[in-house]
């Protein structure tokens, strides 16, 4: 098939630091190419891919000093290039959320939209009310819940997958807990810090700080870092992430929001590292409580979970990811959705 993959422009594909969506787009794109599809990737010019790359911007926008000026223009140019050449593709697969919804109504090429973010925000309701016919792909079943009353069109749910060779299994971890992600209120790093202090274990925090979270970090998180048990190491590069996660006794994931997926959970479990998390959003779909980690609502429950972490078989964490979250399984699922979309178009 001739497939267009439309990536966000915030990070390169794949990202070198933070960037879950761009990482998944990379995994998907490279496997589709390996399977013989004719794939065109629309992304930033510093992306690396075996597909045909259409560079919309010279650099990814998040760390570009000029990003405030070129963000809207960048996405406008990207979608103009994609849909201006829609006839060149059998399927267009967008990963830029609602920005592409109006464009997909203007072309005959089947267009699919994987929604990577949360769907419970009030300002999104009018969007889905106005575009019930746009074909959406969820990344977990829990992600769909806020849209139940809008009659949207779901083409399927596809869990993320990851290449297992990039996350080697670690049978004997170190003596620290890990936190990886963003320092933001919904990620609750202050809870992870409290849990680590209460159990007396070191916590290493590998995280990025977005501009709109800086006040929260300065007010809530920064005062908690002045403790010998707590180490903030900033964003980790992609080639260091597996060692960081694999060396941990457990990943702390005490989120307080409807997490659509949580890629870091499967990245940790692939290394053999169990996950201790709150049961928000998709977490119960991805984590097997008592087998690949523990679920807990309160700080007390999370503390008790850390104390029991050695009862989890790290090899079972790895097998869990091999069974459910491989790149091959993810791409099988997407190929099936592509074929159904093309068949429906041909039958129309």
C-alpha positions in Angstrom: 0.0 0.0 0.0 1.0 3.6 -0.5 0.7 5.1 3.0 1.2 8.6 4.3 2.2 9.0 7.9 1.6 12.5 9.3 3.6 13.2 12.4 3.5 16.1 14.8 6.3 18.7 14.3 7.1 19.2 18.0 9.9 16.5 18.0 11.9 14.7 15.3 10.9 11.2 14.3 12.2 9.4 16.3 12.7 11.9 19.2 16.1 12.1 20.8 14.6 13.1 24.2 10.9 13.2 25.3 8.2 12.5 22.7 6.0 9.5 22.9 3.8 10.1 19.9 6.8 10.7 17.6 8.5 7.6 18.9 5.4 5.4 18.1 5.1 7.0 14.7 8.8 6.0 14.0 8.2 2.4 15.2 5.1 2.1 12.9 6.7 3.8 9.9 9.9 1.7 9.9 8.1 -1.6 10.3 5.7 -0.7 7.5 8.7 0.0 5.3 10.3 -3.3 6.3 7.1 -5.1 5.3 7.3 -3.6 1.8 4.8 -0.8 1.9 5.5 2.5 0.1 5.5 4.9 3.0 5.9 8.7 3.0 6.6 10.4 6.3 5.6 14.0 6.8 7.7 15.3 9.7 10.4 17.7 10.7 13.6 17.8 8.6 15.8 16.4 11.4 13.8 13.2 11.4 15.5 9.9 10.5 13.6 7.3 8.5 13.8 4.6 5.9 10.6 6.0 4.4 10.4 8.9 2.0 10.7 12.0 4.2 8.8 15.1 3.4 10.5 17.7 5.6 7.9 20.3 6.6 10.2 22.3 8.9 13.9 22.3 9.1 14.0 21.4 12.8 11.5 20.0 15.3 9.7 22.8 17.0 9.8 22.2 20.8 13.4 23.1 21.2 13.5 25.6 18.3 13.8 29.2 19.6 11.5 30.3 16.7 8.8 27.8 17.4 6.2 30.3 18.7 6.2 32.0 15.3 6.3 28.9 13.1 4.0 26.4 14.9 0.8 27.3 13.2 2.4 27.9 9.9 4.3 24.6 10.2 1.2 22.5 10.7 -0.7 24.4 8.0 2.1 23.7 5.5 2.2 20.0 6.6 -1.5 19.4 6.1 -1.5 21.4 2.9 1.2 19.1 1.5 -0.5 15.9 2.7 -4.0 16.6 1.5 -2.9 18.4 -1.6 -1.4 15.1 -2.8 -4.0 12.8 -1.3 -4.5 11.0 -4.6 -1.0 9.7 -4.3 -1.9 7.5 -1.4 -4.1 4.6 -0.6 -4.3 5.6 3.1 -3.5 8.7 5.0 -2.7 8.1 8.7 -2.7 11.3 10.8 -1.2 11.6 14.3 -1.9 15.4 14.8 -5.3 15.0 16.4 -8.1 17.4 15.4 -5.9 19.6 13.3 -6.5 17.3 10.3 -10.2 16.5 10.8 -11.5 19.2 8.3 -9.0 18.2 5.7 -10.0 14.5 5.7 -13.5 15.5 4.6 -12.2 17.1 1.4 -10.5 14.1 -0.1 -11.6 10.6 -1.3 -8.5 8.9 0.1 -9.3 7.0 3.3 -8.0 9.0 6.2 -7.5 7.6 9.7 -6.6 9.6 12.8 -4.9 8.0 15.8 -5.8 10.2 18.9 -2.8 10.2 21.2 -4.0 12.6 23.9 -6.6 12.9 26.6 -10.2 13.3 25.4 -11.9 14.6 28.5 -11.1 18.3 28.1 -14.2 20.5 27.8 -13.0 22.4 24.7 -12.8 19.2 22.8 -16.5 18.4 23.0 -17.6 20.8 20.2 -14.9 19.3 17.9 -16.2 15.8 18.2 -19.7 17.0 18.0 -19.0 18.6 14.6 -16.9 15.7 13.2 -18.7 12.4 14.1 -17.9 10.9 10.8 -14.1 11.2 11.0 -12.5 7.8 11.5 -10.6 7.7 14.8 -8.2 5.1 16.3 -7.9 5.0 20.1 -4.7 3.8 21.8 -6.7 2.3 24.7 -10.3 1.5 25.4 -10.3 3.8 28.5 -9.3 6.7 26.2 -12.7 6.4 24.5 -14.9 6.9 27.6 -15.3 10.7 27.4 -16.6 10.5 23.9 -19.3 7.9 24.5 -22.2 10.3 24.1 -21.0 11.9 20.8 -21.4 9.0 18.4 -17.9 9.3 17.0 -16.7 6.8 14.4 -14.1 4.4 15.9 -12.0 2.4 13.4 -10.4 0.4 16.2 -8.2 0.4 19.2 -4.5 -0.2 18.7 -2.2 -0.5 21.7 1.3 0.9 21.2 4.1 -1.5 20.5 7.9 -1.2 20.9 11.0 -2.9 19.4 12.1 -5.2 22.2 15.8 -5.3 21.1 16.1 -1.7 22.2 15.1 -2.6 25.8 17.3 -5.5 26.9 16.1 -7.5 29.9 17.8 -6.8 33.2 17.5 -9.6 35.7 19.4 -8.0 38.5 18.4 -4.3 39.0 20.0 -1.6 41.0 18.7 -0.2 44.3 16.8 2.8 43.1 13.3 3.7 42.1 12.7 5.5 38.8 10.3 8.3 37.6 10.3 9.1 33.9 8.1 11.6 32.1 7.1 15.2 32.6 7.2 17.2 35.8 3.6 18.3 35.7 0.6 18.2 38.2 -1.1 15.3 36.4 2.1 13.1 36.6 2.4 13.7 40.4 6.2 13.6 40.9 5.7 14.9 44.4 3.8 11.7 45.2 6.7 9.6 43.8 9.1 11.6 46.0 7.0 11.0 49.1 6.8 7.3 48.4 10.6 7.0 48.0 11.2 9.0 51.2 8.8 6.9 53.2 10.4 3.6 52.1 13.9 5.0 52.3 14.9 4.2 48.7 16.7 6.5 46.3 14.5 8.0 43.5 16.0 9.1 40.2 13.8 11.5 38.3 14.4 11.7 34.5 11.9 14.3 33.3 11.4 17.3 31.1 9.9 20.5 32.2 7.5 22.3 29.8 7.2 26.1 30.0 3.6 26.0 31.3 4.7 23.7 34.2 7.6 25.8 35.4 5.6 27.6 38.1 4.3 24.3 39.4 7.8 22.8 39.4 9.3 25.8 41.3 6.5 25.9 43.8 5.8 22.2 44.5 8.6 20.0 43.2 11.9 22.0 43.6 11.6 22.3 47.4 11.4 18.5 47.6 14.6 17.8 45.7 16.9 18.9 48.5 17.2 15.4 49.9 20.0 12.9 49.5 17.5 10.2 48.4 16.2 12.3 45.5 18.2 12.9 42.3 16.9 14.9 39.4 18.8 14.1 36.2 16.7 16.0 33.6 15.7 14.5 30.2 17.5 11.3 29.3 18.5 10.7 25.7 16.8 7.8 24.0 20.0 5.7 24.0 20.3 6.0 27.8 16.6 5.3 28.6 16.7 1.5 28.6 19.6 1.5 31.0 17.9 4.0 33.3 14.7 2.0 33.4 16.2 -1.5 33.4 18.5 -0.6 36.4 15.5 0.4 38.6 13.8 -1.8 41.2 10.5 -0.3 40.0 9.0 2.5 38.0 6.8 4.8 40.0 3.8 6.1 37.9 1.5 7.8 40.4 -0.5 9.7 37.8 -3.7 11.6 38.6 -5.3 12.0 35.1 -7.0 9.8 32.5 -3.7 8.5 30.9 -4.5 7.5 27.3 -1.7 4.9 27.2 1.6 5.5 29.2 4.4 4.3 26.9 6.9 4.4 29.7 5.1 1.6 31.5 5.7 -0.9 28.6 9.2 0.4 28.2 10.0 -0.3 31.8 8.3 -3.7 31.8 10.2 -4.7 28.6 13.4 -4.3 30.6 11.9 -6.4 33.4 11.1 -3.5 35.7 7.7 -3.7 37.4 5.5 -0.7 37.6 3.8 0.8 40.6 0.9 3.0 39.5 -2.4 4.6 40.3 -5.3 2.9 38.3 -6.1 5.9 36.2 -7.1 5.8 32.6 -5.5 3.0 30.6 -3.2 1.8 33.4 -5.4 -1.2 34.4 -5.4 -2.3 30.7 -1.6 -2.3 30.4 -0.5 -3.4 33.9 -1.5 -6.8 35.4 -1.9 -6.1 39.1 0.2 -8.5 41.2 2.0 -10.0 38.1 3.8 -7.1 36.4 3.5 -4.5 39.2 1.0 -3.1 41.6 -1.9 -0.7 41.5 -2.6 1.6 44.4 -4.8 4.6 44.9 -3.3 6.1 48.1 0.3 7.0 49.1 0.0 4.3 51.8 -0.9 1.7 49.2 1.9 2.8 46.9 4.4 2.5 49.8 3.2 -1.0 50.6 3.5 -1.9 46.9 7.2 -0.8 46.9 7.8 -3.0 50.0 6.4 -6.0 48.0 8.2 -5.3 44.7 10.5 -8.3 45.0 7.5 -10.6 44.8 7.2 -9.6 41.1 8.9 -11.9 38.6 10.9 -9.5 36.3 11.0 -12.2 33.6 7.2 -12.2 33.6 7.2 -8.4 33.0 9.3 -9.0 29.9 7.0 -11.8 28.7 4.0 -9.6 29.2 5.4 -7.0 26.8 6.5 -9.7 24.3 2.9 -11.0 24.2 1.0 -7.8 24.1 3.1 -4.8 23.1 5.5 -5.7 20.3 5.9 -3.6 17.2 4.8 -6.6 15.1 1.5 -6.8 16.9 0.9 -3.1 16.6 1.6 -3.0 12.9 -0.6 -6.1 12.3 -3.4 -4.2 13.9 -2.9 -1.1 11.9 -2.5 -3.0 8.6 -5.9 -4.7 9.3 -7.5 -1.2 9.8 -5.9 0.1 6.6 -7.2 -2.8 4.6 -10.7 -2.3 5.9 -10.6 1.4 5.1 -9.4 0.8 1.6 -12.0 -2.0 1.0 -14.8 0.3 2.2 -13.6 3.0 -0.1 -13.5 0.6 -3.1 -17.0 -0.7 -2.2 -18.5 2.8 -2.0 
